[in-house]
Each structure stands twice: as structure tokens, then as C-alpha cells.
Amino acid sequence: MKKRVTSLLLALGLVASLATAVSATEAPTKKKKITPQALYITAKEAYEMVKTDPTKLVFIDVRTPDELYFVGVPEGIDKNIPLAYVNYTKIKEKKGKAKFASSMNKNFVVQLDAVLKAKGLTKEGKIVLICRSGGRSATAARKLDKLGYKKVYTVVDGFEGDKSKDKKLRTVNGWKNAGLPYSYTFNKDLYILER
């Protein structure tokens, strides 16, 4: 009887692990979205994680405050901690393309640690990062991995999603395109004003 129960438990464990592997988000094909921990989730999966147990993780939006203010804030984020800030007084040109210059947020890790601590979590806790389309969240995830954070998830399709091949619009995937809840309401408690 014990052998049957053990065999049944092993079989159930195998089925559960296979189901998890099948439902896991595939690794991104773009190099800039790849992270060492390979904890990739879609916007829909992030929403479900946050909704299921928001006390067991921190959900951080690493976009600029301007992006949240003008493009929208995903429901459930704990804080907006920008990975970088835009400098609207300088132009940067690279490969024939011009854009505003930016500077890295030197306090990113300190600010993240404060949010973790406020929720009673440590470097071992789950961290879910979201940006516009998965590039900056992956950059932040790589940085945190080097510093010893253990469970850093990146939302591979981000808030606005990837660009379509034909129109170059962000209509392919992402939080907004999935119909997930977000708002334009300004909540001052979501923003860290110190740089």
C-alpha cells in the first residue's frame, strides 16, 4: 500500500511540474530582455501574482514618473522607482537617432530596499518589475541579481507592450493591451521624489 501511495505522489508531482513548465512564460528572444534568473512573466501573470497575494511580493514600476503620469499606472504597484531619469535639457544621438539624455537612478537599490523592508521582505522575497516593454525591467533584474536578490521577475511585455511589425505601434501585448486595470489618477504615495 505504501508503494502505491508513494508512486501516486511521485506521479502527481511529475504532472504538477510538467504543468508548471508548460505554463511558464518563454524566454524572450531579444537580448536586452534576458535575465540571469530567467523569471519571465507576462503582464497577465504579473497581475495574477499581485492579486493573489500582494503581501508576499513587491511590485515596482521602473519607468519614469512622467510615463506613469501621462501613460498610466498599473493597478497594484507598490512604488514607482525609476531605473533612470530623463534629462530634458540634453539631447543624445546614437546611430543617427536622437533622444533626450538620461541618467541612472543612483538610489534605485536603496529605494527598493526601503519598499521591501516596509512590507517585511528581504533580498529573498519576490520582486516583480515592470517597465514600458520589458527592456528596463530586465536591466534592473540583472543589476539586482548581481547584488544577491534571489527572486526577481520581469514583465516581458511591460505596460505598453512591444511594437507591431507593420505599424510600429505598441499594440502587440502588454498590460494595457491585455485589458488589465490601470488608471491615470495621480497617487502621490506611489512616487519617490528623492533622486
DOLUM-726039 format. One record per residue (C-alpha): x negated, y, z; residue in one letter; residue number from 1. Coordinates in Angstrom, 1 decimal, always signed. Example, Ala and Ser with C-alpha at 12.3 -4.5 7.8 and 13.67 -1.06 7.14 Angstrom:
# DOLUM-726039
SITE, -12.3, -4.5, +7.8, A, 1;
SITE, -13.7, -1.1, +7.1, S, 2;
# end
This chain:
# DOLUM-726039
SITE, +0.0, +0.0, +0.0, M, 1;
SITE, -2.8, +2.4, +0.9, K, 2;
SITE, -4.5, +1.8, -2.5, K, 3;
SITE, -1.2, +2.7, -4.3, R, 4;
SITE, -0.8, +5.9, -2.3, V, 5;
SITE, -4.4, +6.8, -3.0, T, 6;
SITE, -4.1, +6.0, -6.7, S, 7;
SITE, -0.9, +8.1, -6.8, L, 8;
SITE, -2.5, +11.0, -5.1, L, 9;
SITE, -5.5, +10.9, -7.4, L, 10;
SITE, -3.2, +10.8, -10.5, A, 11;
SITE, -1.2, +13.7, -9.2, L, 12;
SITE, -4.4, +15.7, -8.5, G, 13;
SITE, -5.6, +14.9, -12.1, L, 14;
SITE, -2.3, +16.1, -13.6, V, 15;
SITE, -2.4, +19.3, -11.5, A, 16;
SITE, -5.9, +20.1, -12.5, S, 17;
SITE, -5.1, +19.5, -16.2, L, 18;
SITE, -2.0, +21.7, -16.0, A, 19;
SITE, -4.2, +24.4, -14.4, T, 20;
SITE, -6.8, +24.1, -17.2, A, 21;
SITE, -4.1, +24.3, -19.9, V, 22;
SITE, -2.5, +27.4, -18.5, S, 23;
SITE, -5.8, +29.2, -17.8, A, 24;
SITE, -6.5, +32.2, -20.0, T, 25;
SITE, -9.1, +31.5, -22.6, E, 26;
SITE, -12.4, +33.3, -22.6, A, 27;
SITE, -12.4, +36.5, -24.6, P, 28;
SITE, -14.2, +36.4, -28.0, T, 29;
SITE, -15.6, +40.0, -27.6, K, 30;
SITE, -18.9, +40.0, -25.8, K, 31;
SITE, -18.1, +43.2, -23.8, K, 32;
SITE, -15.2, +41.3, -22.2, K, 33;
SITE, -17.2, +38.3, -21.0, I, 34;
SITE, -18.0, +38.0, -17.3, T, 35;
SITE, -20.2, +35.5, -15.3, P, 36;
SITE, -17.4, +34.3, -13.1, Q, 37;
SITE, -15.1, +33.7, -16.2, A, 38;
SITE, -12.0, +34.6, -14.1, L, 39;
SITE, -9.9, +35.8, -17.0, Y, 40;
SITE, -6.2, +36.6, -16.7, I, 41;
SITE, -3.6, +38.3, -18.9, T, 42;
SITE, -1.5, +41.3, -17.7, A, 43;
SITE, +1.4, +38.9, -17.2, K, 44;
SITE, -0.7, +36.6, -15.0, E, 45;
SITE, -2.1, +39.6, -13.0, A, 46;
SITE, +1.5, +40.9, -12.4, Y, 47;
SITE, +2.5, +37.4, -11.1, E, 48;
SITE, -0.6, +37.2, -8.9, M, 49;
SITE, +0.1, +40.6, -7.3, V, 50;
SITE, +3.8, +39.9, -7.0, K, 51;
SITE, +3.3, +36.5, -5.4, T, 52;
SITE, +1.0, +37.6, -2.5, D, 53;
SITE, -0.2, +41.2, -2.6, P, 54;
SITE, -1.8, +40.9, +0.8, T, 55;
SITE, -4.3, +38.3, -0.4, K, 56;
SITE, -6.0, +40.4, -3.0, L, 57;
SITE, -6.8, +43.9, -4.1, V, 58;
SITE, -5.6, +45.2, -7.5, F, 59;
SITE, -7.8, +48.0, -8.8, I, 60;
SITE, -7.3, +50.1, -11.9, D, 61;
SITE, -10.7, +51.2, -13.1, V, 62;
SITE, -9.5, +53.7, -15.7, R, 63;
SITE, -10.0, +57.5, -15.3, T, 64;
SITE, -7.4, +59.4, -13.2, P, 65;
SITE, -6.4, +61.2, -16.4, D, 66;
SITE, -5.4, +57.8, -18.1, E, 67;
SITE, -3.2, +56.9, -15.2, L, 68;
SITE, -1.6, +60.3, -15.1, Y, 69;
SITE, -0.9, +60.6, -18.8, F, 70;
SITE, -0.6, +56.9, -19.9, V, 71;
SITE, +1.0, +55.3, -16.9, G, 72;
SITE, +0.3, +53.4, -13.7, V, 73;
SITE, +0.9, +49.6, -13.5, P, 74;
SITE, +3.1, +48.6, -10.6, E, 75;
SITE, +1.3, +47.1, -7.7, G, 76;
SITE, -2.2, +48.6, -7.9, I, 77;
SITE, -3.8, +49.3, -4.6, D, 78;
SITE, -6.1, +52.1, -5.8, K, 79;
SITE, -7.5, +53.8, -8.9, N, 80;
SITE, -11.2, +53.6, -8.6, I, 81;
SITE, -12.7, +54.8, -11.9, P, 82;
SITE, -15.7, +52.9, -13.1, L, 83;
SITE, -16.8, +56.2, -14.8, A, 84;
SITE, -15.6, +59.8, -15.1, Y, 85;
SITE, -15.2, +61.7, -18.4, V, 86;
SITE, -17.2, +64.9, -18.7, N, 87;
SITE, -15.0, +67.2, -20.9, Y, 88;
SITE, -17.8, +69.7, -21.3, T, 89;
SITE, -20.2, +67.5, -23.2, K, 90;
SITE, -20.0, +65.6, -26.5, I, 91;
SITE, -21.8, +62.3, -27.0, K, 92;
SITE, -22.5, +60.9, -30.5, E, 93;
SITE, -23.3, +57.3, -31.2, K, 94;
SITE, -23.4, +55.5, -34.6, K, 95;
SITE, -21.7, +58.5, -36.3, G, 96;
SITE, -18.8, +58.6, -33.8, K, 97;
SITE, -18.3, +61.5, -31.4, A, 98;
SITE, -16.6, +61.3, -28.0, K, 99;
SITE, -16.7, +63.0, -24.6, F, 100;
SITE, -19.7, +62.1, -22.4, A, 101;
SITE, -19.1, +60.1, -19.3, S, 102;
SITE, -20.9, +59.4, -16.1, S, 103;
SITE, -20.7, +56.3, -13.9, M, 104;
SITE, -18.9, +56.5, -10.6, N, 105;
SITE, -21.9, +56.1, -8.2, K, 106;
SITE, -19.5, +55.4, -5.3, N, 107;
SITE, -17.5, +52.6, -7.0, F, 108;
SITE, -18.7, +49.8, -4.8, V, 109;
SITE, -18.4, +51.9, -1.6, V, 110;
SITE, -14.8, +52.9, -2.5, Q, 111;
SITE, -13.9, +49.3, -3.4, L, 112;
SITE, -15.3, +48.0, -0.1, D, 113;
SITE, -13.1, +50.6, +1.8, A, 114;
SITE, -10.0, +49.2, +0.0, V, 115;
SITE, -11.0, +45.6, +0.8, L, 116;
SITE, -11.6, +46.5, +4.4, K, 117;
SITE, -8.2, +48.3, +4.7, A, 118;
SITE, -6.5, +45.0, +3.6, K, 119;
SITE, -8.6, +42.8, +5.9, G, 120;
SITE, -10.6, +41.3, +3.0, L, 121;
SITE, -14.3, +40.8, +2.3, T, 122;
SITE, -16.5, +40.1, -0.7, K, 123;
SITE, -15.0, +36.6, -0.7, E, 124;
SITE, -11.5, +38.0, -1.3, G, 125;
SITE, -9.7, +38.1, -4.7, K, 126;
SITE, -10.2, +41.3, -6.7, I, 127;
SITE, -8.1, +42.0, -9.8, V, 128;
SITE, -9.5, +44.6, -12.1, L, 129;
SITE, -7.6, +46.3, -15.0, I, 130;
SITE, -8.6, +49.0, -17.5, C, 131;
SITE, -7.2, +50.1, -20.9, R, 132;
SITE, -8.1, +46.9, -22.9, S, 133;
SITE, -10.4, +44.7, -20.8, G, 134;
SITE, -13.9, +46.2, -21.5, G, 135;
SITE, -14.4, +48.4, -18.5, R, 136;
SITE, -12.8, +45.9, -16.1, S, 137;
SITE, -15.3, +43.3, -17.4, A, 138;
SITE, -18.2, +45.7, -16.9, T, 139;
SITE, -17.0, +46.3, -13.3, A, 140;
SITE, -16.7, +42.5, -12.8, A, 141;
SITE, -20.3, +41.9, -14.0, R, 142;
SITE, -21.5, +44.6, -11.6, K, 143;
SITE, -19.6, +43.1, -8.7, L, 144;
SITE, -20.8, +39.6, -9.4, D, 145;
SITE, -24.4, +40.8, -9.2, K, 146;
SITE, -23.6, +42.3, -5.8, L, 147;
SITE, -22.2, +39.0, -4.4, G, 148;
SITE, -18.5, +39.4, -4.8, Y, 149;
SITE, -17.0, +35.9, -5.3, K, 150;
SITE, -13.6, +36.1, -7.0, K, 151;
SITE, -13.5, +39.0, -9.5, V, 152;
SITE, -10.7, +38.6, -12.0, Y, 153;
SITE, -10.5, +40.8, -15.1, T, 154;
SITE, -7.3, +41.5, -17.0, V, 155;
SITE, -8.5, +40.7, -20.5, V, 156;
SITE, -5.7, +42.6, -22.3, D, 157;
SITE, -5.7, +45.6, -20.0, G, 158;
SITE, -2.9, +48.1, -19.6, F, 159;
SITE, -2.6, +49.3, -23.2, E, 160;
SITE, -3.9, +46.2, -24.9, G, 161;
SITE, -6.1, +45.5, -27.9, D, 162;
SITE, -5.8, +47.4, -31.2, K, 163;
SITE, -3.9, +45.8, -34.1, S, 164;
SITE, -6.0, +44.9, -37.1, K, 165;
SITE, -3.9, +46.8, -39.7, D, 166;
SITE, -2.7, +49.9, -37.9, K, 167;
SITE, -5.4, +50.3, -35.3, K, 168;
SITE, -2.7, +50.9, -32.6, L, 169;
SITE, -2.7, +49.3, -29.2, R, 170;
SITE, +0.4, +47.1, -29.9, T, 171;
SITE, -1.1, +43.6, -29.7, V, 172;
SITE, -0.9, +42.8, -26.0, N, 173;
SITE, -1.5, +44.4, -22.6, G, 174;
SITE, +0.6, +45.4, -19.6, W, 175;
SITE, +2.8, +48.0, -21.4, K, 176;
SITE, +3.4, +45.8, -24.5, N, 177;
SITE, +4.4, +42.9, -22.2, A, 178;
SITE, +7.2, +45.0, -20.7, G, 179;
SITE, +5.7, +44.8, -17.2, L, 180;
SITE, +6.7, +47.6, -14.8, P, 181;
SITE, +4.8, +50.8, -14.7, Y, 182;
SITE, +5.5, +54.5, -14.1, S, 183;
SITE, +4.4, +58.0, -14.8, Y, 184;
SITE, +5.2, +59.0, -11.2, T, 185;
SITE, +2.3, +60.7, -9.5, F, 186;
SITE, +1.4, +59.0, -6.2, N, 187;
SITE, -1.5, +60.9, -4.6, K, 188;
SITE, -2.3, +57.9, -2.3, D, 189;
SITE, -3.4, +55.8, -5.3, L, 190;
SITE, -6.3, +58.2, -6.2, Y, 191;
SITE, -9.7, +58.6, -4.6, I, 192;
SITE, -10.8, +62.2, -5.1, L, 193;
SITE, -14.4, +62.0, -3.9, E, 194;
SITE, -16.9, +61.4, -6.6, R, 195;
# end
